[in-house]
């Protein structure tokens, strides 16, 4: 009978790992990585807010400096108008540091009147048509020019100028936007190791850049440029080389410039916070160790024990070789298998002795049946036949009708007794088996079985077997049909014998009430299935394999498989 295999996750340790430790570890991992993700999102937002405030502060500082320079030019224009002196320029250290390109008075046609720097610088500015204040626009505020390149110094300069209408002159001052940005932004960005700063004019020309991503020009579609030139401020995010940067931008009102900063936001997080983020990852080794423990318990303990259990079940059904195959596992499991192997050897030896004893008993039983059959045939039947013949003679001599009728009844009773005795003799000594073989004997057994319809089938080419083998198979079929009548309360049965090149198979099935098959042959006797126990013993005596399949209400199937030698 095929026995169900044990489920994989059956051991208590494995169940604890699979039901508690692993789910809790996975839950902790999900919580840990979820908290890391939320923490990163919060830090990302905080860095964005920080950079937005920083760039707005820096833009405000630049705007203030530009207003200061414009105011300085306005004050200088007012001073020259009051003094009516264009021959020399009154300057101070502050003006000199603010206008590192120098100060100058020019006439309305752009000719230099006086300056604090090289005349060539101003001539270059006029030649390049730098936008300056004009006398044709009265009360004109200071004007900031577009940047122009000074070839001798290779630097960009911005000129802020204002017209003095009463004198028909232009007061102008030149300053380097790079110097302005360096001195002004150092307060907002004291450490530029992580921050890249870009200052662009309204035509997207790069006036100043610094930081790790410093470059000579900035792409027109760089995030934040268009927004800042439209007068907006804010933050956005840019991913480059799998690294996400915070891009903060703001506008500079007096000149329409744009200030852009780019920073890798993860670099802003302090090392302690980064370590805090990585702290939940200590759960990962615990999860890996739990998986390793589960794998070890499953492969080195549970699976070997399940294999050993299956082999022990096979051992209970008489397969003594199954327990000898190694199941592996830890040393304790291997020691247990060794003990079971030694126990099976002793059981096998005891069972072989028991089989010899049962074989002797069975042989004696068959000899006793043969003796009884001979005595019944040679003595009892002959005596009853002689009695019948005397009754027939007496019947001829008796003239009384009632006496003759009584003798006829006695003759019929004698005839029935002879028939019953012959049936008993055939049961004790199947003469068909000796004379015509197993197939014919089984067919006659199917026909002569009373109170049960038995269908007999034969497949394959019939083979004659040894006398004891044929007798054992016949007795098994006889006992199975008897059980179907007495215990299973069956109304129909099927008797099949199959011959093939590898084995001979005898099957008996019925439509009876069925029963719960014991888990082990050793349970046949305690549960009252002595007939099954006898059939199994007979099959083992001839080297066959006995199997039982049955369920309550579903009938019973008995089979004996005998290998062909």
TINUVEX-441547 format. One record per residue (C-alpha): residue in one letter; x, y, z. Coordinates in nm, 4 decimals. Layout:
N
{"a",{X,Y,Z}}
...
***
This chain:
565
{"x",{0.0000,0.0000,0.0000}}
{"x",{0.1303,0.3447,-0.0883}}
{"x",{0.1907,0.5536,0.2202}}
{"x",{0.1624,0.9379,0.2160}}
{"x",{0.4849,1.1306,0.2537}}
{"x",{0.5341,1.3762,0.5331}}
{"x",{0.5057,1.7492,0.4516}}
{"x",{0.8313,1.9411,0.4264}}
{"x",{0.7669,2.1920,0.7049}}
{"x",{0.6730,1.9539,0.9827}}
{"x",{0.9487,1.9824,1.2433}}
{"x",{0.8838,2.2141,1.5354}}
{"x",{1.2084,2.4059,1.4819}}
{"x",{1.1343,2.4540,1.1140}}
{"x",{0.7799,2.5609,1.1918}}
{"x",{0.9044,2.8179,1.4432}}
{"x",{1.1518,2.9536,1.1894}}
{"x",{0.9045,2.9538,0.9023}}
{"x",{0.6046,3.0892,1.0951}}
{"x",{0.7644,3.3338,1.3386}}
{"x",{1.1294,3.4186,1.2814}}
{"x",{1.1234,3.4591,0.9038}}
{"x",{0.8009,3.6663,0.8848}}
{"x",{0.9178,3.8895,1.1714}}
{"x",{1.2576,3.9319,1.0068}}
{"x",{1.0972,4.0176,0.6733}}
{"x",{0.8631,4.2620,0.8497}}
{"x",{1.1571,4.4260,1.0263}}
{"x",{1.3423,4.4506,0.6952}}
{"x",{1.0419,4.6136,0.5306}}
{"x",{1.0066,4.8579,0.8211}}
{"x",{1.3812,4.9287,0.8204}}
{"x",{1.4095,4.9906,0.4488}}
{"x",{1.0809,5.1810,0.4529}}
{"x",{1.2102,5.4071,0.7282}}
{"x",{1.5361,5.4554,0.5356}}
{"x",{1.3383,5.5554,0.2280}}
{"x",{1.1210,5.7963,0.4278}}
{"x",{1.4292,5.9358,0.5998}}
{"x",{1.5988,5.9914,0.2660}}
{"x",{1.2907,6.1648,0.1274}}
{"x",{1.2773,6.3942,0.4302}}
{"x",{1.6497,6.4702,0.4071}}
{"x",{1.6134,6.5348,0.0357}}
{"x",{1.3327,6.7831,0.1022}}
{"x",{1.5259,6.9488,0.3856}}
{"x",{1.8359,6.9936,0.1684}}
{"x",{1.6159,7.1377,-0.1059}}
{"x",{1.4624,7.3906,0.1342}}
{"x",{1.8053,7.4760,0.2728}}
{"x",{1.9539,7.5333,-0.0730}}
{"x",{1.6541,7.7428,-0.1790}}
{"x",{1.6976,7.9735,0.1191}}
{"x",{2.0735,7.9880,0.0564}}
{"x",{2.0382,8.0824,-0.3108}}
{"x",{1.7741,8.3450,-0.2277}}
{"x",{2.0059,8.4920,0.0336}}
{"x",{2.2979,8.4915,-0.2107}}
{"x",{2.0849,8.6525,-0.4833}}
{"x",{1.9712,8.9181,-0.2357}}
{"x",{2.3349,8.9871,-0.1450}}
{"x",{2.4298,9.0247,-0.5131}}
{"x",{2.1306,9.2513,-0.5705}}
{"x",{2.2397,9.4644,-0.2771}}
{"x",{2.5928,9.4910,-0.4151}}
{"x",{2.4645,9.5901,-0.7580}}
{"x",{2.2411,9.8549,-0.6000}}
{"x",{2.5416,9.9775,-0.4056}}
{"x",{2.7454,10.0157,-0.7244}}
{"x",{2.4618,10.1906,-0.9014}}
{"x",{2.4251,10.4258,-0.6052}}
{"x",{2.7996,10.4943,-0.6097}}
{"x",{2.7820,10.5961,-0.9771}}
{"x",{2.4790,10.8179,-0.9045}}
{"x",{2.6656,10.9859,-0.6181}}
{"x",{2.9727,11.0355,-0.8371}}
{"x",{2.7551,11.1886,-1.1109}}
{"x",{2.6019,11.4275,-0.8595}}
{"x",{2.9455,11.5190,-0.7288}}
{"x",{3.0882,11.5945,-1.0716}}
{"x",{2.7817,11.8025,-1.1551}}
{"x",{2.8297,12.0106,-0.8415}}
{"x",{3.2037,12.0550,-0.8849}}
{"x",{3.1803,12.0965,-1.2626}}
{"x",{3.5198,11.9315,-1.2747}}
{"x",{3.5684,11.6604,-1.5382}}
{"x",{3.9428,11.6848,-1.5558}}
{"x",{3.9986,11.4408,-1.2736}}
{"x",{3.7881,11.1785,-1.0962}}
{"x",{3.7458,11.1952,-0.7215}}
{"x",{3.7769,10.8355,-0.6016}}
{"x",{3.8166,10.6499,-0.2753}}
{"x",{3.9413,10.3078,-0.1706}}
{"x",{3.5850,10.1783,-0.1534}}
{"x",{3.5128,10.2964,-0.5078}}
{"x",{3.8378,10.1493,-0.6265}}
{"x",{3.7574,9.8101,-0.4752}}
{"x",{3.3979,9.8160,-0.6047}}
{"x",{3.5020,9.9163,-0.9570}}
{"x",{3.8095,9.7037,-1.0174}}
{"x",{3.7904,9.7922,-1.3880}}
{"x",{3.8156,10.1644,-1.3116}}
{"x",{3.6031,10.4794,-1.3356}}
{"x",{3.5701,10.7125,-1.6320}}
{"x",{3.4066,11.0295,-1.7681}}
{"x",{3.3029,11.0115,-2.1309}}
{"x",{3.1297,11.2536,-2.3543}}
{"x",{2.7976,11.1661,-2.5101}}
{"x",{2.9717,11.0414,-2.8215}}
{"x",{3.1743,10.7936,-2.6194}}
{"x",{3.5069,10.9720,-2.6260}}
{"x",{3.7088,10.9336,-2.3088}}
{"x",{3.7510,11.2519,-2.1030}}
{"x",{3.9307,11.1113,-1.8010}}
{"x",{3.9657,10.7759,-1.6251}}
{"x",{4.1317,10.5992,-1.3358}}
{"x",{4.2430,10.3100,-1.5512}}
{"x",{4.3972,10.2498,-1.8908}}
{"x",{4.2366,10.4451,-2.1716}}
{"x",{4.2612,10.1361,-2.3900}}
{"x",{4.0104,9.9569,-2.1722}}
{"x",{3.7464,10.2250,-2.2320}}
{"x",{3.8266,10.2493,-2.5978}}
{"x",{3.7673,9.8723,-2.6258}}
{"x",{3.4359,9.9120,-2.4447}}
{"x",{3.3233,10.1901,-2.6825}}
{"x",{3.4368,9.9964,-2.9891}}
{"x",{3.2400,9.6894,-2.8782}}
{"x",{2.9318,9.9103,-2.8558}}
{"x",{2.8801,9.8506,-2.4888}}
{"x",{2.5445,9.9915,-2.3883}}
{"x",{2.6007,10.3135,-2.1908}}
{"x",{2.3767,10.5850,-2.0502}}
{"x",{2.2597,10.8467,-2.3032}}
{"x",{2.2135,11.2214,-2.2755}}
{"x",{1.8965,11.1956,-2.4807}}
{"x",{1.7111,11.0340,-2.1903}}
{"x",{1.6823,11.2886,-1.9101}}
{"x",{1.6817,11.1834,-1.5435}}
{"x",{1.8115,10.8425,-1.6495}}
{"x",{1.8890,10.5955,-1.3743}}
{"x",{2.2195,10.4087,-1.3734}}
{"x",{2.2398,10.1548,-1.6553}}
{"x",{2.4123,9.8156,-1.6378}}
{"x",{2.5717,9.7057,-1.9619}}
{"x",{2.5997,9.3618,-2.1082}}
{"x",{2.9252,9.1820,-2.0214}}
{"x",{3.2184,9.2314,-2.2530}}
{"x",{3.5572,9.0665,-2.2674}}
{"x",{3.8700,9.2709,-2.2026}}
{"x",{4.1346,9.1106,-2.4302}}
{"x",{4.4427,9.2166,-2.2304}}
{"x",{4.3141,9.0653,-1.9078}}
{"x",{4.0826,8.8023,-2.0639}}
{"x",{3.8222,8.8960,-1.8078}}
{"x",{3.4565,8.9860,-1.8336}}
{"x",{3.3484,9.3285,-1.7135}}
{"x",{3.0184,9.5033,-1.6534}}
{"x",{2.9899,9.8822,-1.6916}}
{"x",{2.7373,10.0763,-1.4881}}
{"x",{2.6882,10.4334,-1.6171}}
{"x",{2.4691,10.7380,-1.5728}}
{"x",{2.4318,11.0569,-1.7797}}
{"x",{2.4967,11.4036,-1.6394}}
{"x",{2.2737,11.6106,-1.8735}}
{"x",{2.3998,11.9524,-1.7547}}
{"x",{2.7569,11.8634,-1.8507}}
{"x",{2.6751,11.6314,-2.1430}}
{"x",{2.8990,11.3652,-1.9970}}
{"x",{2.8599,11.0034,-1.8888}}
{"x",{2.9908,10.8800,-1.5561}}
{"x",{3.0853,10.5129,-1.5826}}
{"x",{3.2390,10.2473,-1.3636}}
{"x",{3.3541,9.8971,-1.4620}}
{"x",{3.3616,9.5929,-1.2356}}
{"x",{3.4273,9.2248,-1.2807}}
{"x",{3.1203,9.0049,-1.2160}}
{"x",{3.3569,8.7213,-1.1252}}
{"x",{3.5192,8.9295,-0.8502}}
{"x",{3.1779,9.0498,-0.7355}}
{"x",{3.0487,8.6889,-0.7139}}
{"x",{3.3588,8.5607,-0.5351}}
{"x",{3.3500,8.8269,-0.2640}}
{"x",{2.9721,8.8271,-0.2226}}
{"x",{2.8930,8.4538,-0.2376}}
{"x",{3.1711,8.3531,-0.0004}}
{"x",{2.9470,8.4601,0.2894}}
{"x",{2.6553,8.2373,0.1758}}
{"x",{2.8756,7.9487,0.0572}}
{"x",{3.1885,7.9359,0.2744}}
{"x",{3.2543,7.5764,0.1645}}
{"x",{3.2166,7.5101,-0.2065}}
{"x",{3.3534,7.1559,-0.2028}}
{"x",{3.0015,7.0172,-0.2515}}
{"x",{2.8196,7.3116,-0.4096}}
{"x",{2.8561,7.4217,-0.7717}}
{"x",{2.7585,7.7871,-0.8354}}
{"x",{2.6691,7.9426,-1.1697}}
{"x",{2.5963,8.3091,-1.2418}}
{"x",{2.4443,8.3852,-1.5836}}
{"x",{2.3326,8.7065,-1.7484}}
{"x",{2.0047,8.7560,-1.9308}}
{"x",{2.1530,8.6151,-2.2545}}
{"x",{2.2527,8.2918,-2.0678}}
{"x",{2.6210,8.3830,-2.0843}}
{"x",{2.8131,8.2342,-1.7926}}
{"x",{2.9614,8.5122,-1.5791}}
{"x",{3.0956,8.3018,-1.2930}}
{"x",{3.1181,7.9353,-1.1915}}
{"x",{3.2789,7.7480,-0.9042}}
{"x",{3.2594,7.4159,-0.7260}}
{"x",{3.3184,7.0497,-0.8224}}
{"x",{3.1027,7.0782,-1.1365}}
{"x",{3.2550,7.4084,-1.2533}}
{"x",{3.2349,7.4517,-1.6319}}
{"x",{3.2848,7.7178,-1.9013}}
{"x",{2.9219,7.7198,-2.0133}}
{"x",{2.5890,7.5869,-1.9005}}
{"x",{2.3397,7.4040,-2.1218}}
{"x",{2.0420,7.6207,-2.2184}}
{"x",{1.8041,7.3518,-2.0939}}
{"x",{1.9795,7.3151,-1.7592}}
{"x",{1.7137,7.2937,-1.4855}}
{"x",{1.6347,7.6254,-1.3168}}
{"x",{1.7913,7.8560,-1.5814}}
{"x",{1.4709,7.9458,-1.7641}}
{"x",{1.2796,7.9826,-1.4374}}
{"x",{1.5398,8.2165,-1.2828}}
{"x",{1.5540,8.4315,-1.5957}}
{"x",{1.1774,8.4673,-1.5690}}
{"x",{1.2244,8.6107,-1.2202}}
{"x",{1.1317,8.2951,-1.0317}}
{"x",{1.3088,8.1149,-0.7473}}
{"x",{1.2839,7.7612,-0.6179}}
{"x",{1.4414,7.4143,-0.6312}}
{"x",{1.4330,7.1143,-0.8597}}
{"x",{1.6231,6.7863,-0.8808}}
{"x",{1.8632,6.6610,-1.1437}}
{"x",{1.9997,6.3066,-1.1712}}
{"x",{2.3459,6.2700,-1.3223}}
{"x",{2.5490,5.9485,-1.3293}}
{"x",{2.3042,5.7818,-1.0866}}
{"x",{2.3572,6.0673,-0.8397}}
{"x",{2.0729,6.3046,-0.7586}}
{"x",{2.1528,6.6767,-0.7239}}
{"x",{1.9471,6.9570,-0.5728}}
{"x",{1.9289,7.2494,-0.8160}}
{"x",{1.8381,7.5810,-0.6496}}
{"x",{1.7797,7.8949,-0.8551}}
{"x",{1.6915,8.2605,-0.8038}}
{"x",{1.6882,8.5809,-1.0104}}
{"x",{1.8888,8.9011,-0.9581}}
{"x",{1.6502,9.1858,-1.0276}}
{"x",{1.8647,9.4865,-1.1262}}
{"x",{2.0410,9.3070,-1.4104}}
{"x",{1.8040,9.0169,-1.4880}}
{"x",{2.0769,8.7693,-1.4035}}
{"x",{2.0227,8.4102,-1.2839}}
{"x",{2.1981,8.2431,-0.9920}}
{"x",{2.2031,7.8622,-1.0057}}
{"x",{2.3482,7.6230,-0.7443}}
{"x",{2.3853,7.2467,-0.7788}}
{"x",{2.4601,7.0163,-0.4877}}
{"x",{2.4604,6.6407,-0.4325}}
{"x",{2.2101,6.6300,-0.1500}}
{"x",{2.3422,6.3083,0.0054}}
{"x",{2.6784,6.4803,0.0640}}
{"x",{2.5040,6.7295,0.2923}}
{"x",{2.3914,6.4564,0.5310}}
{"x",{2.6323,6.4255,0.8190}}
{"x",{2.8226,6.0981,0.8619}}
{"x",{2.6325,6.0249,1.1835}}
{"x",{2.3030,6.0486,0.9997}}
{"x",{2.4365,5.8241,0.7245}}
{"x",{2.5408,5.5705,0.9852}}
{"x",{2.1940,5.5987,1.1384}}
{"x",{2.0449,5.5227,0.7975}}
{"x",{2.2623,5.2143,0.7651}}
{"x",{2.1862,5.0923,1.1177}}
{"x",{1.8695,4.8987,1.0198}}
{"x",{2.0804,4.6992,0.7758}}
{"x",{2.2106,4.4973,1.0695}}
{"x",{1.8836,4.3075,1.0325}}
{"x",{2.0027,4.1755,0.6961}}
{"x",{2.2662,3.9444,0.8522}}
{"x",{2.0011,3.8233,1.0948}}
{"x",{1.7729,3.7460,0.8027}}
{"x",{2.0540,3.5670,0.6199}}
{"x",{2.1407,3.3698,0.9334}}
{"x",{1.7741,3.2757,0.9738}}
{"x",{1.7659,3.1504,0.6147}}
{"x",{2.0884,2.9561,0.6689}}
{"x",{1.9458,2.8067,0.9885}}
{"x",{1.6247,2.7147,0.8083}}
{"x",{1.8227,2.5597,0.5231}}
{"x",{2.0450,2.3664,0.7654}}
{"x",{1.7537,2.2384,0.9726}}
{"x",{1.5571,2.1469,0.6616}}
{"x",{1.8370,1.9745,0.4688}}
{"x",{2.0374,1.8240,0.7526}}
{"x",{1.7661,1.7337,1.0021}}
{"x",{1.4084,1.7484,0.8713}}
{"x",{1.4602,1.5950,0.5269}}
{"x",{1.6827,1.3109,0.6569}}
{"x",{1.4279,1.2403,0.9307}}
{"x",{1.1464,1.2368,0.6755}}
{"x",{1.3443,0.9964,0.4572}}
{"x",{1.4160,0.7827,0.7624}}
{"x",{1.0473,0.7872,0.8526}}
{"x",{0.9556,0.6715,0.5015}}
{"x",{1.2148,0.3948,0.5180}}
{"x",{1.0913,0.2932,0.8634}}
{"x",{0.7377,0.2697,0.7205}}
{"x",{0.8716,0.0497,0.4391}}
{"x",{1.0498,-0.1565,0.7036}}
{"x",{0.7209,-0.2032,0.8866}}
{"x",{0.5799,-0.3521,0.5643}}
{"x",{0.8702,-0.5950,0.5401}}
{"x",{1.1148,-0.4076,0.3135}}
{"x",{1.4333,-0.4713,0.5122}}
{"x",{1.6652,-0.3365,0.2407}}
{"x",{1.5071,0.0113,0.2396}}
{"x",{1.6497,0.1051,0.5801}}
{"x",{2.0055,0.0282,0.4686}}
{"x",{2.0288,0.3158,0.2186}}
{"x",{2.1878,0.6197,0.3863}}
{"x",{1.9650,0.9235,0.4442}}
{"x",{2.2528,1.1598,0.5363}}
{"x",{2.1955,1.4411,0.7833}}
{"x",{2.3650,1.5191,1.1109}}
{"x",{2.5507,1.2513,1.3068}}
{"x",{2.2568,1.1937,1.5441}}
{"x",{2.0287,1.1063,1.2518}}
{"x",{2.2923,0.8760,1.1063}}
{"x",{2.3336,0.7055,1.4458}}
{"x",{1.9571,0.6606,1.4649}}
{"x",{1.9579,0.4997,1.1204}}
{"x",{2.2373,0.2648,1.2269}}
{"x",{2.0327,0.1569,1.5289}}
{"x",{1.7267,0.1027,1.3090}}
{"x",{1.9383,-0.0966,1.0632}}
{"x",{2.0660,-0.3191,1.3425}}
{"x",{1.7147,-0.3561,1.4785}}
{"x",{1.5842,-0.4467,1.1311}}
{"x",{1.8555,-0.7119,1.0989}}
{"x",{1.7415,-0.8718,1.4237}}
{"x",{1.3752,-0.8428,1.3288}}
{"x",{1.4501,-0.9928,0.9881}}
{"x",{1.6316,-1.2841,1.1500}}
{"x",{1.3427,-1.3375,1.3909}}
{"x",{1.0908,-1.3069,1.1086}}
{"x",{1.2784,-1.5578,0.8960}}
{"x",{1.2620,-1.8018,1.1841}}
{"x",{0.8938,-1.7249,1.2265}}
{"x",{0.8379,-1.7757,0.8535}}
{"x",{1.0048,-2.1138,0.8744}}
{"x",{0.7780,-2.2002,1.1643}}
{"x",{0.4678,-2.0711,0.9843}}
{"x",{0.5782,-2.2532,0.6697}}
{"x",{0.6070,-2.5741,0.8689}}
{"x",{0.2645,-2.5167,1.0237}}
{"x",{0.1154,-2.4375,0.6817}}
{"x",{0.2735,-2.7497,0.5330}}
{"x",{0.1426,-2.9587,0.8213}}
{"x",{-0.1987,-2.8003,0.7776}}
{"x",{-0.2066,-2.8839,0.4083}}
{"x",{-0.0936,-3.2415,0.4832}}
{"x",{-0.3695,-3.2713,0.7444}}
{"x",{-0.6215,-3.1385,0.4936}}
{"x",{-0.4957,-3.3908,0.2387}}
{"x",{-0.5308,-3.6753,0.4956}}
{"x",{-0.8816,-3.5653,0.5880}}
{"x",{-0.9750,-3.5353,0.2226}}
{"x",{-0.8497,-3.8885,0.1571}}
{"x",{-1.0340,-4.0305,0.4606}}
{"x",{-1.3530,-3.8549,0.3576}}
{"x",{-1.3113,-3.9762,0.0010}}
{"x",{-1.1996,-4.3322,0.0770}}
{"x",{-1.4144,-4.4054,0.3812}}
{"x",{-1.6933,-4.1580,0.4537}}
{"x",{-1.8112,-4.1042,0.0964}}
{"x",{-1.7856,-4.4765,0.0208}}
{"x",{-1.9908,-4.5539,0.3282}}
{"x",{-2.2572,-4.3013,0.2332}}
{"x",{-2.2611,-4.4358,-0.1248}}
{"x",{-2.3026,-4.7908,0.0135}}
{"x",{-2.5813,-4.6631,0.2361}}
{"x",{-2.7476,-4.5060,-0.0658}}
{"x",{-2.7263,-4.8330,-0.2606}}
{"x",{-2.8813,-5.0308,0.0294}}
{"x",{-3.1601,-4.7744,0.0492}}
{"x",{-3.2218,-4.8240,-0.3234}}
{"x",{-3.2415,-5.2069,-0.2701}}
{"x",{-3.4706,-5.1599,0.0265}}
{"x",{-3.6857,-4.9313,-0.1804}}
{"x",{-3.7472,-5.2131,-0.4318}}
{"x",{-3.8517,-5.4559,-0.1618}}
{"x",{-4.0895,-5.2248,0.0232}}
{"x",{-4.4457,-5.2311,-0.1128}}
{"x",{-4.5967,-4.9769,0.1253}}
{"x",{-4.6228,-4.6397,-0.0414}}
{"x",{-4.5393,-4.4404,0.2729}}
{"x",{-4.2371,-4.6562,0.3468}}
{"x",{-4.1185,-4.6205,-0.0111}}
{"x",{-4.1559,-4.2422,0.0135}}
{"x",{-3.9486,-4.2362,0.3332}}
{"x",{-3.6761,-4.4425,0.1677}}
{"x",{-3.6737,-4.2046,-0.1302}}
{"x",{-3.6250,-3.9122,0.1079}}
{"x",{-3.3415,-4.1019,0.2750}}
{"x",{-3.1888,-4.1683,-0.0682}}
{"x",{-3.2015,-3.7940,-0.1555}}
{"x",{-3.0441,-3.7048,0.1779}}
{"x",{-2.7643,-3.9517,0.1125}}
{"x",{-2.7135,-3.8032,-0.2360}}
{"x",{-2.6945,-3.4504,-0.0912}}
{"x",{-2.4507,-3.5704,0.1752}}
{"x",{-2.2264,-3.7190,-0.0916}}
{"x",{-2.2330,-3.3898,-0.2848}}
{"x",{-2.1504,-3.1881,0.0294}}
{"x",{-1.8696,-3.4223,0.1171}}
{"x",{-1.7254,-3.3918,-0.2319}}
{"x",{-1.7427,-3.0084,-0.2052}}
{"x",{-1.5646,-3.0253,0.1302}}
{"x",{-1.3034,-3.2553,-0.0203}}
{"x",{-1.2468,-3.0100,-0.3073}}
{"x",{-1.2014,-2.7313,-0.0514}}
{"x",{-0.9580,-2.9407,0.1461}}
{"x",{-0.7836,-3.0787,-0.1596}}
{"x",{-0.8367,-2.8732,-0.4802}}
{"x",{-0.8139,-3.1578,-0.7322}}
{"x",{-0.8462,-2.9125,-1.0216}}
{"x",{-0.5284,-2.7452,-0.9035}}
{"x",{-0.3302,-3.0665,-0.9100}}
{"x",{-0.4684,-3.1932,-1.2386}}
{"x",{-0.5472,-2.8857,-1.4491}}
{"x",{-0.3447,-2.6006,-1.2963}}
{"x",{-0.3988,-2.2715,-1.1152}}
{"x",{-0.6102,-2.0940,-1.3769}}
{"x",{-0.8696,-2.3705,-1.3979}}
{"x",{-0.8763,-2.4048,-1.0200}}
{"x",{-0.9389,-2.0332,-0.9758}}
{"x",{-1.2104,-2.0385,-1.2410}}
{"x",{-1.3859,-2.3287,-1.0672}}
{"x",{-1.3474,-2.1488,-0.7348}}
{"x",{-1.5217,-1.8445,-0.8820}}
{"x",{-1.8074,-2.0631,-1.0123}}
{"x",{-1.8550,-2.2608,-0.6914}}
{"x",{-1.8522,-1.9614,-0.4530}}
{"x",{-2.2058,-1.9314,-0.3164}}
{"x",{-2.3993,-1.6098,-0.2304}}
{"x",{-2.1488,-1.4011,-0.4295}}
{"x",{-2.1238,-1.3274,-0.8010}}
{"x",{-1.7591,-1.3656,-0.8944}}
{"x",{-1.6223,-1.2537,-1.2330}}
{"x",{-1.3044,-1.4347,-1.3314}}
{"x",{-1.0457,-1.2925,-1.5740}}
{"x",{-0.7121,-1.4132,-1.6995}}
{"x",{-0.4584,-1.2067,-1.8939}}
{"x",{-0.1344,-1.3235,-2.0511}}
{"x",{-0.0106,-1.6734,-2.1292}}
{"x",{-0.0677,-1.9192,-1.8435}}
{"x",{0.2425,-2.0548,-1.6743}}
{"x",{0.2554,-2.3586,-1.4481}}
{"x",{0.4218,-2.2856,-1.1164}}
{"x",{0.5568,-2.4964,-0.8366}}
{"x",{0.2947,-2.6873,-0.6417}}
{"x",{0.3395,-2.4905,-0.3197}}
{"x",{0.3220,-2.1572,-0.5084}}
{"x",{0.0014,-2.2485,-0.6892}}
{"x",{-0.1489,-2.3791,-0.3680}}
{"x",{-0.0590,-2.0554,-0.1797}}
{"x",{-0.2138,-1.8359,-0.4510}}
{"x",{-0.5246,-2.0536,-0.4528}}
{"x",{-0.5589,-2.0354,-0.0735}}
{"x",{-0.5172,-1.6555,-0.0828}}
{"x",{-0.7959,-1.6239,-0.3412}}
{"x",{-1.0122,-1.8674,-0.1425}}
{"x",{-0.9654,-1.6689,0.1804}}
{"x",{-1.0261,-1.3334,0.0061}}
{"x",{-1.3580,-1.4488,-0.1425}}
{"x",{-1.4576,-1.5967,0.1938}}
{"x",{-1.3867,-1.2584,0.3628}}
{"x",{-1.5878,-1.0787,0.0940}}
{"x",{-1.8876,-1.2928,0.1847}}
{"x",{-1.8500,-1.3045,0.5629}}
{"x",{-1.7110,-0.9620,0.6535}}
{"x",{-1.7400,-0.7235,0.3569}}
{"x",{-2.1053,-0.8193,0.2858}}
{"x",{-2.0223,-0.7834,-0.0835}}
{"x",{-2.2605,-0.8841,-0.3621}}
{"x",{-2.0042,-0.8930,-0.6389}}
{"x",{-1.6334,-0.9641,-0.6690}}
{"x",{-1.3689,-0.9853,-0.9374}}
{"x",{-1.0922,-1.2437,-0.9494}}
{"x",{-0.8072,-1.1685,-1.1906}}
{"x",{-0.4785,-1.3426,-1.2564}}
{"x",{-0.2239,-1.1832,-1.4897}}
{"x",{0.0872,-1.3402,-1.6411}}
{"x",{0.3714,-1.1308,-1.7826}}
{"x",{0.7379,-1.1782,-1.8453}}
{"x",{0.8323,-1.0025,-1.5198}}
{"x",{0.5673,-1.1035,-1.2667}}
{"x",{0.2477,-1.2892,-1.1909}}
{"x",{-0.0251,-1.0816,-1.0293}}
{"x",{-0.3338,-1.2056,-0.8485}}
{"x",{-0.6050,-0.9477,-0.7712}}
{"x",{-0.9320,-0.9873,-0.5805}}
{"x",{-1.1668,-0.6889,-0.5546}}
{"x",{-1.5184,-0.6576,-0.4110}}
{"x",{-1.7906,-0.3948,-0.3699}}
{"x",{-1.8262,-0.4506,0.0030}}
{"x",{-1.8319,-0.2098,0.2946}}
{"x",{-1.4539,-0.1735,0.3034}}
{"x",{-1.2442,-0.0885,0.6097}}
{"x",{-0.9591,0.1283,0.7330}}
{"x",{-0.6327,-0.0419,0.6419}}
{"x",{-0.3910,-0.0680,0.9383}}
{"x",{-0.0739,0.1396,0.9071}}
{"x",{0.1489,-0.1633,0.9541}}
{"x",{0.1099,-0.5405,0.9048}}
{"x",{0.1818,-0.5774,1.2763}}
{"x",{-0.1580,-0.4124,1.3364}}
{"x",{-0.3496,-0.6804,1.1427}}
{"x",{-0.3868,-0.9147,1.4394}}
{"x",{-0.4709,-0.6518,1.7087}}
{"x",{-0.7374,-0.5053,1.4811}}
{"x",{-0.8906,-0.8472,1.4151}}
{"x",{-0.7783,-0.8914,1.0532}}
{"x",{-0.6459,-1.2447,1.0959}}
{"x",{-0.7423,-1.3382,0.7424}}
{"x",{-0.5304,-1.0561,0.6014}}
{"x",{-0.2424,-1.1606,0.8227}}
{"x",{-0.2656,-1.5193,0.6964}}
{"x",{-0.2779,-1.4067,0.3327}}
{"x",{0.0254,-1.1852,0.3826}}
{"x",{0.2193,-1.4665,0.5463}}
{"x",{0.1343,-1.7032,0.2623}}
{"x",{0.2468,-1.4477,0.0022}}
{"x",{0.5766,-1.3899,0.1821}}
{"x",{0.6399,-1.7634,0.2063}}
{"x",{0.6398,-1.7851,-0.1736}}
{"x",{0.8372,-1.4592,-0.2189}}
{"x",{0.5386,-1.2456,-0.3183}}
{"x",{0.4363,-0.8938,-0.2244}}
{"x",{0.0958,-0.8524,-0.0619}}
{"x",{-0.0899,-0.5205,-0.0846}}
{"x",{-0.4233,-0.4009,0.0532}}
{"x",{-0.6227,-0.1013,-0.0651}}
{"x",{-0.9536,-0.0182,0.0990}}
{"x",{-1.1661,0.2644,0.2281}}
{"x",{-1.4840,0.2637,0.4306}}
{"x",{-1.7761,0.2304,0.1887}}
{"x",{-1.5499,0.1930,-0.1171}}
{"x",{-1.4788,-0.1807,-0.1291}}
{"x",{-1.1480,-0.3641,-0.1037}}
{"x",{-0.8690,-0.4573,-0.3437}}
{"x",{-0.6196,-0.7309,-0.2523}}
{"x",{-0.3219,-0.8096,-0.4731}}
{"x",{-0.0249,-1.0431,-0.4700}}
{"x",{0.2722,-0.9752,-0.6974}}
{"x",{0.5081,-1.2629,-0.7564}}
{"x",{0.8255,-1.2034,-0.9562}}
{"x",{0.9026,-1.4553,-1.2296}}
{"x",{1.2387,-1.6211,-1.1703}}
***
